[in-house]
Amino acid sequence: TVKDADRNSLGLPIGFPLPNWKSALAPPRAPISGVWCRLEPIDPQHHGAALFEAFSEDTENRIWSYLPYGPFENVVVLTRWIEETCLGSDPLFHAIVDQSSNKALGVASYLRINPAVGVIEVGHINYAPMLQKTPAGTEAMYLMMRRVFEELGYRRYEWKCDALNATSRQAAERLGMTFEGVFRQATMYKGRNRDTAWFSILDREWPRMKSAFETWLTPENFRQDGEQINRLCDLIPDCS
């Protein structure tokens, strides 16, 4: 039933009011530190060599399959690409640095940033094999969400990927994101079609998700061999 407050003068249903809405903030070019990793604004000279080394562990170059760029033949080419592509404010690229090794093992960015309506996307995510399926990899996504909702005041956090990218879709679902559908023939890259799968988290969903992430990320949730005790999805209400 549509509440009276959500009808206009013609009696038609409308969205709920936002009388106290203020524009969100643009993401700062500033690091974010966690227990397992830290996010640093990407720097070609500081991060380029470590990223190339880490990415090269994927000898089949599978990590580049669903990205519109890469693989890069050597560190010079990768560093040049970072210099030419990754130093703007949208997308705002971060290197994901492992706290224990102090090495950059992946990248992620904020993009399609719209502070006026409080919508932001996370994308250009690329994890080297050493970062995949690790607490640091999960924590990086948690830290980016936390900044968006708690520091910057966004209402909606989006994740989009090639609809054929099963790994990315599974990751979004594991992180508690809601699948919203597929935009058919949304774009093209590397000479092929892309149908785009959409996922999101809303600000009202964040508090319960934050609690789940923080419980999962505690060192006590992992055995000495690194195996998790509680699954993240078991801690997030309604996680698929």
Sequence and secondary structure as in RCSB ss.txt:
>XXXX:A:sequence
TVKDADRNSLGLPIGFPLPNWKSALAPPRAPISGVWCRLEPIDPQHHGAALFEAFSEDTENRIWSYLPYGPFENV
VVLTRWIEETCLGSDPLFHAIVDQSSNKALGVASYLRINPAVGVIEVGHINYAPMLQKTPAGTEAMYLMMRRVFE
ELGYRRYEWKCDALNATSRQAAERLGMTFEGVFRQATMYKGRNRDTAWFSILDREWPRMKSAFETWLTPENFRQD
GEQINRLCDLIPDCS
>XXXX:A:secstr
   GGGB TTS B     TT        S  EE SSEEEEE  HHHHHHHHHHHHTT TT GGGTTSSS   SSH
HHHHHHHHHHSSSSSSEEEEEEETTT  EEEEEEEEEEETTTTEEEEEEEEE TTTTTSHHHHHHHHHHHHIIII
IS  SEEEEEEETT HHHHHHHHHTT EEEEEEEEEEEETTEEEEEEEEEEEGGGHHHHHHHHHHHHSGGGB TT
S BSS HHHHSTT  
